[in-house]
Amino acid sequence: MKSSRPAKIIIGFVGVIFGATIMGCAGVGVNVPLNNYKPMFTDDYSVYKGKRVYLMNFDNQANDTTMWAYSSPDKKFSYSDNNLLQSYYWYAFENAFAKLGMLVSKIDNPDVTAPAMWVTLLSITDVNYNVSVTVQQRGVTAFTEKYTIPEPPLAEKDRNPTALEERAYKMMNKLISTILKDPGFQKALTGP
């Protein structure tokens, strides 16, 4: 069956629009390599030194991310590295906890007697991290809390990949610090 020229033009036009839409959603890539993330904390978290934690699970239920990246609300910038998004957060928490002197175990070699922690990504953009944290002790939920970490957007003139990369690390530090400061979380991980 022979197709008409107008039909081919319409199909081609729809394809171009669809492709442009998909490409437009990706935005400018901001590489946030995990090996560049340096946990930095100004508060005293010595209460965690020597404490055990089992990083049981990190999962991504955020509808505003992909498996590999999150973006700015205006979709002009997309943040990623070579890890799944939930793995990226997992490794960032592992690095931060190890820096604090905690004894961190993971799924490949779990300390099943340690408090088990998991984090669910609920919404992640470059102006807002929204996560849920749960801690279990001996199979019983001892703590659960949602955290929202806002960060005011940068001025348009300051939005460049280098500044945005540094801002992403700052937001990660702020997220982890906020969780560590929570008295309920601290009690669940360090005991009464």
BELURPE-V153022 format. One record per backbone hydrogen bond with DSSP energy under -1.0 kcal/mol. NH is the residue of the N-H (numbers start at 1). CO is the residue of the C=O. If there is no record, write none. Layout:
nh=NH co=CO
nh=NH co=CO
This chain:
nh=8 co=4
nh=9 co=5
nh=10 co=6
nh=11 co=7
nh=12 co=8
nh=13 co=9
nh=14 co=10
nh=15 co=11
nh=16 co=12
nh=17 co=13
nh=18 co=14
nh=19 co=15
nh=20 co=16
nh=21 co=17
nh=22 co=18
nh=23 co=19
nh=24 co=20
nh=25 co=21
nh=28 co=76
nh=30 co=78
nh=32 co=80
nh=36 co=33
nh=37 co=34
nh=48 co=45
nh=49 co=46
nh=50 co=101
nh=51 co=48
nh=53 co=103
nh=54 co=115
nh=55 co=105
nh=56 co=54
nh=56 co=117
nh=57 co=117
nh=59 co=119
nh=61 co=121
nh=66 co=69
nh=70 co=79
nh=72 co=77
nh=75 co=72
nh=78 co=28
nh=79 co=70
nh=80 co=30
nh=85 co=67
nh=88 co=84
nh=89 co=85
nh=90 co=86
nh=91 co=87
nh=92 co=88
nh=93 co=89
nh=94 co=90
nh=95 co=91
nh=96 co=92
nh=97 co=93
nh=98 co=94
nh=99 co=95
nh=100 co=96
nh=101 co=98
nh=102 co=97
nh=103 co=51
nh=105 co=53
nh=109 co=106
nh=114 co=111
nh=116 co=136
nh=117 co=54
nh=118 co=134
nh=119 co=57
nh=120 co=132
nh=121 co=59
nh=122 co=130
nh=123 co=130
nh=125 co=128
nh=126 co=71
nh=129 co=149
nh=130 co=123
nh=131 co=147
nh=132 co=120
nh=133 co=145
nh=134 co=118
nh=135 co=143
nh=136 co=116
nh=137 co=140
nh=140 co=137
nh=142 co=135
nh=143 co=135
nh=145 co=133
nh=147 co=131
nh=149 co=129
nh=151 co=127
nh=158 co=155
nh=159 co=156
nh=160 co=158
nh=164 co=160
nh=165 co=161
nh=166 co=162
nh=167 co=163
nh=168 co=164
nh=169 co=165
nh=170 co=166
nh=171 co=167
nh=172 co=168
nh=173 co=169
nh=174 co=170
nh=175 co=171
nh=176 co=172
nh=177 co=173
nh=178 co=174
nh=179 co=175
nh=180 co=176
nh=181 co=177
nh=186 co=182
nh=187 co=183
nh=188 co=184
nh=189 co=185
nh=190 co=186
nh=191 co=187
